[in-house]
Amino acid sequence: MTDGSQVAIDNRGSVDVEDALVMYSSTADNPLILNESGTFHVDSNGLLALDVEGASGGALAYLQTGGVTQVDGTLLMQDQSGDPEYMVMTGGTLEGQGGIVGNVINWGGTVELSQDQFPLTIAGDYQQFPAGVMELVLSGAPDIDDHPELVVDTAELDGTLDLELPVDFDMTGYDPNNPWIYAFLECGDACSGEFSGLDWTGPDGYYWEVLYGDNSVEAELLQYAAGVGSSLVDPQTELDELQAQGGGTPPPLTLPNGPSLTINGGEFALSPEPATWTVAAAGLGALGIWLRRKKAGGR
């Protein structure tokens, strides 16, 4: 889809991209898609291609303030020069087992990952701010054939890691001398930063530690010593403490190029207002695209 100025979808219902949807804007005044409260699904055979011109890279292509974005196919966010564009999450959930080409900023949403799915791949940079959450849903013991749940070029971490293991999971076979380790994040170039908060659910008597490497982040499930129960340990996070003291509010976020998106104290301002956007959507029959994905070494 093309026009002379801007194209946008303001989604508050349900959109399912089963084939190919190509969107283009000749200016960087507005994101092409605003997902406020609906579900935006890119099917396993689907392609959503967003191209925002009029900026020298770094334009905002996809803004999510609520709802769910599920990427099982390909979400391509780059201009005609090949410069990556941005998806910014101020709320809502990003999930799926497909590929995203572009940069993702998790300012205040949730990236939900699952052990039972193929990894979500971001061919670009992932940045998580203090109000952002990365949630890992686990179904059982790690396996030698397990893959990471999130694969990115670079990751800059902050905010909360939420680890979810069923509280009634059968821990038979767990060896405290050989704790379970889940390698859930892989960075092709570099991982930096650390989560400032750690939340979890799981069987009583166990707790989590996060292991940070140059190119990976892992979660290690440990067992309390005899006579010590999880009820005696308060997993109060650094972020909770900061917020209790009136701090912990992330700084304003302003993207390098339009639109003017400034986020401060849980509020965001977008200029011009979304009400001035045109709303349009169209499916295209076929589009050839080659998405080069990083594969974990040896996997």
C-alpha positions as CSV (number, residue, x, y, z in Angstrom):
1,M,0.0,0.0,0.0
2,T,1.3,3.4,-0.9
3,D,0.2,7.0,-0.6
4,G,1.8,10.4,-0.8
5,S,2.0,11.1,2.9
6,Q,1.1,8.4,5.4
7,V,-0.6,5.1,5.9
8,A,-1.8,3.7,9.2
9,I,-3.8,0.9,10.9
10,D,-5.3,1.7,14.3
11,N,-6.1,-1.8,15.5
12,R,-8.6,-2.3,18.3
13,G,-10.0,-5.6,17.0
14,S,-8.4,-8.5,15.3
15,V,-6.1,-8.6,12.2
16,D,-4.7,-11.8,10.8
17,V,-2.0,-11.6,8.1
18,E,-2.2,-15.0,6.3
19,D,-0.3,-14.0,3.1
20,A,1.5,-10.7,2.5
21,L,0.6,-7.2,3.7
22,V,3.0,-4.5,2.5
23,M,2.6,-1.0,3.9
24,Y,4.5,2.2,2.9
25,S,4.6,5.8,4.0
26,S,6.6,8.5,2.3
27,T,7.0,10.4,5.6
28,A,8.1,9.5,9.1
29,D,5.4,11.5,10.8
30,N,3.4,8.6,12.1
31,P,3.9,4.9,12.7
32,L,2.2,2.7,10.2
33,I,0.5,0.5,12.8
34,L,-0.9,1.4,16.2
35,N,-2.0,-1.7,18.2
36,E,-4.1,-0.3,21.1
37,S,-6.2,-3.2,22.4
38,G,-6.6,-5.8,19.7
39,T,-4.8,-8.8,18.3
40,F,-2.4,-8.5,15.4
41,H,-1.3,-11.9,14.2
42,V,1.2,-12.6,11.4
43,D,0.5,-16.2,10.4
44,S,3.3,-18.8,9.9
45,N,3.1,-18.2,6.2
46,G,2.4,-14.5,6.5
47,L,4.6,-11.5,5.8
48,L,4.0,-8.0,7.2
49,A,6.4,-5.5,5.6
50,L,6.6,-1.9,6.9
51,D,8.5,0.7,5.1
52,V,8.7,4.3,6.5
53,E,10.6,6.7,4.3
54,G,11.6,10.3,4.9
55,A,14.1,9.6,7.7
56,S,17.7,8.5,7.7
57,G,16.9,5.4,9.7
58,G,15.4,4.8,13.0
59,A,11.8,5.6,12.1
60,L,8.9,4.3,14.2
61,A,7.0,1.7,12.2
62,Y,4.9,-0.2,14.8
63,L,3.6,1.2,18.1
64,Q,2.0,-1.1,20.6
65,T,0.2,0.4,23.6
66,G,-1.9,-2.7,24.4
67,G,-3.4,-5.9,23.1
68,V,-1.3,-8.7,21.6
69,T,1.1,-8.9,18.7
70,Q,1.8,-12.5,17.7
71,V,4.5,-13.0,15.1
72,D,4.6,-16.6,13.8
73,G,5.7,-15.5,10.2
74,T,7.8,-12.5,9.3
75,L,7.5,-8.9,10.5
76,L,9.9,-6.8,8.3
77,M,10.6,-3.2,9.4
78,Q,13.1,-1.4,7.3
79,D,13.3,1.4,4.7
80,Q,14.3,1.1,1.1
81,S,18.0,1.7,2.0
82,G,17.9,-1.3,4.3
83,D,18.0,0.7,7.5
84,P,16.1,-0.9,10.4
85,E,13.0,0.7,11.9
86,Y,11.5,0.4,15.3
87,M,8.7,-1.4,17.1
88,V,8.0,0.3,20.4
89,M,6.0,-1.4,23.2
90,T,4.5,0.9,25.9
91,G,2.1,-1.9,26.8
92,G,0.6,-5.2,25.6
93,T,2.2,-8.5,24.7
94,L,4.6,-9.6,22.0
95,E,4.7,-13.3,21.4
96,G,5.2,-15.9,18.7
97,Q,7.8,-18.2,17.0
98,G,8.6,-16.2,13.8
99,G,11.1,-13.6,12.8
100,I,11.3,-9.9,13.2
101,V,13.6,-7.8,11.1
102,G,14.1,-4.5,12.8
103,N,14.6,-3.1,16.3
104,V,12.3,-3.8,19.3
105,I,12.1,-1.4,22.3
106,N,10.2,-2.9,25.2
107,W,9.5,0.2,27.3
108,G,6.5,-1.1,29.2
109,G,5.1,-4.2,27.6
110,T,5.6,-7.9,28.0
111,V,7.6,-10.2,25.7
112,E,6.2,-13.7,26.3
113,L,8.4,-16.7,25.4
114,S,7.5,-20.4,25.6
115,Q,9.7,-23.5,26.1
116,D,7.2,-25.4,23.9
117,Q,7.7,-23.2,20.8
118,F,10.4,-22.4,18.3
119,P,12.4,-19.3,19.2
120,L,11.2,-15.8,18.4
121,T,14.0,-14.3,16.3
122,I,14.8,-10.6,16.1
123,A,17.3,-9.7,13.4
124,G,18.1,-6.4,15.1
125,D,18.5,-4.9,18.5
126,Y,16.3,-5.7,21.6
127,Q,16.2,-3.1,24.4
128,Q,14.2,-3.6,27.6
129,F,13.5,-0.6,29.9
130,P,12.8,-0.8,33.7
131,A,9.0,-1.1,33.2
132,G,9.4,-3.8,30.6
133,V,8.9,-7.5,31.3
134,M,10.3,-10.7,29.7
135,E,8.2,-13.7,30.6
136,L,9.4,-17.2,30.1
137,V,6.8,-20.0,30.3
138,L,8.4,-23.4,31.1
139,S,6.8,-26.7,30.8
140,G,9.4,-29.0,32.4
141,A,13.0,-30.0,32.7
142,P,15.5,-28.7,30.2
143,D,16.5,-31.0,27.4
144,I,19.8,-31.3,25.6
145,D,18.0,-30.5,22.3
146,D,16.4,-27.4,23.7
147,H,16.9,-24.1,21.8
148,P,16.9,-20.6,23.2
149,E,13.4,-19.0,23.3
150,L,14.7,-15.6,22.0
151,V,17.5,-15.0,19.5
152,V,18.6,-11.4,18.8
153,D,21.5,-9.6,17.4
154,T,22.1,-7.5,20.5
155,A,20.2,-7.2,23.8
156,E,20.3,-4.4,26.3
157,L,18.5,-5.6,29.4
158,D,16.7,-4.0,32.3
159,G,13.2,-4.4,33.9
160,T,11.8,-7.7,35.1
161,L,12.3,-11.3,34.2
162,D,9.3,-13.5,35.0
163,L,10.0,-17.2,35.1
164,E,6.9,-19.5,35.2
165,L,7.2,-23.2,36.0
166,P,4.0,-25.0,37.2
167,V,3.8,-25.1,41.0
168,D,2.7,-28.7,40.8
169,F,5.5,-29.9,38.5
170,D,7.0,-33.3,39.4
171,M,10.6,-32.6,40.3
172,T,11.5,-36.3,40.3
173,G,14.9,-36.7,38.7
174,Y,16.2,-33.2,39.8
175,D,19.7,-33.4,41.1
176,P,20.8,-30.5,43.3
177,N,24.4,-31.2,42.4
178,N,23.5,-30.7,38.7
179,P,20.9,-27.9,38.7
180,W,18.6,-27.3,35.7
181,I,19.8,-24.6,33.4
182,Y,17.5,-23.0,30.8
183,A,19.5,-21.0,28.1
184,F,16.6,-18.8,27.0
185,L,18.3,-15.8,25.4
186,E,21.0,-15.9,22.7
187,C,22.7,-12.7,21.3
188,G,24.6,-13.1,18.0
189,D,26.7,-10.0,18.7
190,A,26.4,-9.1,22.4
191,C,24.2,-9.2,25.5
192,S,24.5,-6.3,27.9
193,G,22.8,-5.1,31.1
194,E,20.9,-7.1,33.7
195,F,17.3,-7.6,34.7
196,S,16.6,-5.4,37.7
197,G,13.7,-7.5,38.9
198,L,13.1,-11.3,39.1
199,D,9.7,-12.8,39.6
200,W,8.8,-16.5,39.5
201,T,6.4,-19.3,40.2
202,G,7.4,-22.9,40.7
203,P,7.5,-25.8,43.1
204,D,8.1,-25.0,46.8
205,G,11.6,-25.4,47.9
206,Y,13.3,-24.1,44.8
207,Y,14.5,-20.7,43.6
208,W,16.1,-19.1,40.5
209,E,19.3,-17.4,39.7
210,V,20.1,-15.6,36.4
211,L,23.5,-16.3,34.7
212,Y,24.7,-13.5,32.4
213,G,27.2,-14.2,29.6
214,D,28.6,-12.1,26.7
215,N,26.3,-13.8,24.2
216,S,23.7,-15.6,26.3
217,V,21.5,-15.3,29.4
218,E,20.5,-18.4,31.3
219,A,18.1,-19.2,34.2
220,E,19.3,-21.8,36.8
221,L,16.8,-23.6,39.0
222,L,18.3,-24.2,42.5
223,Q,17.1,-26.1,45.5
224,Y,17.0,-24.5,49.0
225,A,19.2,-26.1,51.6
226,A,17.6,-28.6,54.0
227,G,15.4,-26.8,56.5
228,V,15.1,-23.6,54.4
229,G,11.9,-23.0,52.5
230,S,11.0,-20.5,49.9
231,S,8.6,-18.9,52.4
232,L,11.6,-17.6,54.3
233,V,13.1,-15.8,51.3
234,D,11.5,-12.6,49.9
235,P,12.3,-12.2,46.2
236,Q,11.9,-8.4,46.5
237,T,13.3,-6.9,43.4
238,E,15.5,-3.8,43.0
239,L,12.7,-2.2,40.8
240,D,10.1,-2.8,43.6
241,E,12.4,-1.1,46.1
242,L,13.0,1.9,43.9
243,Q,9.3,2.3,43.2
244,A,8.5,2.1,46.9
245,Q,11.0,5.0,47.4
246,G,9.3,7.0,44.7
247,G,12.0,6.2,42.1
248,G,12.4,3.5,39.5
249,T,10.7,5.6,36.8
250,P,12.5,5.2,33.5
251,P,13.7,8.3,31.6
252,P,11.7,9.8,28.7
253,L,12.2,7.9,25.5
254,T,12.4,9.8,22.2
255,L,13.2,8.0,19.0
256,P,15.9,9.4,16.7
257,N,13.4,10.2,14.0
258,G,9.7,11.1,13.7
259,P,7.0,10.9,14.8
260,S,7.6,12.8,18.0
261,L,7.1,10.0,20.5
262,T,8.0,11.0,24.0
263,I,7.3,8.5,26.9
264,N,7.5,9.8,30.4
265,G,6.1,8.4,33.7
266,G,3.8,5.9,32.0
267,E,2.3,8.5,29.6
268,F,3.2,8.8,26.0
269,A,2.7,11.7,23.6
270,L,2.5,11.2,19.8
271,S,2.4,14.1,17.4
272,P,0.3,14.4,15.3
273,E,-2.5,12.7,17.2
274,P,-3.6,9.2,15.9
275,A,-7.0,10.6,15.1
276,T,-5.5,12.4,12.1
277,W,-4.3,9.2,10.5
278,T,-5.8,7.5,7.5
279,V,-6.8,3.9,8.1
280,A,-6.2,1.4,5.3
281,A,-5.3,-2.2,4.8
282,A,-4.9,-4.4,1.8
283,G,-3.6,-7.9,1.2
284,L,-1.2,-8.6,-1.7
285,G,-1.0,-11.9,-3.5
286,A,2.6,-12.8,-3.4
287,L,5.9,-11.2,-2.4
288,G,9.3,-12.9,-2.6
289,I,11.4,-12.3,0.4
290,W,14.4,-13.9,1.9
291,L,14.8,-13.7,5.6
292,R,18.2,-14.6,6.8
293,R,18.0,-15.9,10.4
294,K,20.8,-16.5,12.7
295,K,21.0,-20.1,13.8
296,A,22.5,-21.0,17.1
297,G,25.9,-22.6,16.7
298,G,25.6,-26.3,16.4
299,R,21.8,-26.2,16.5
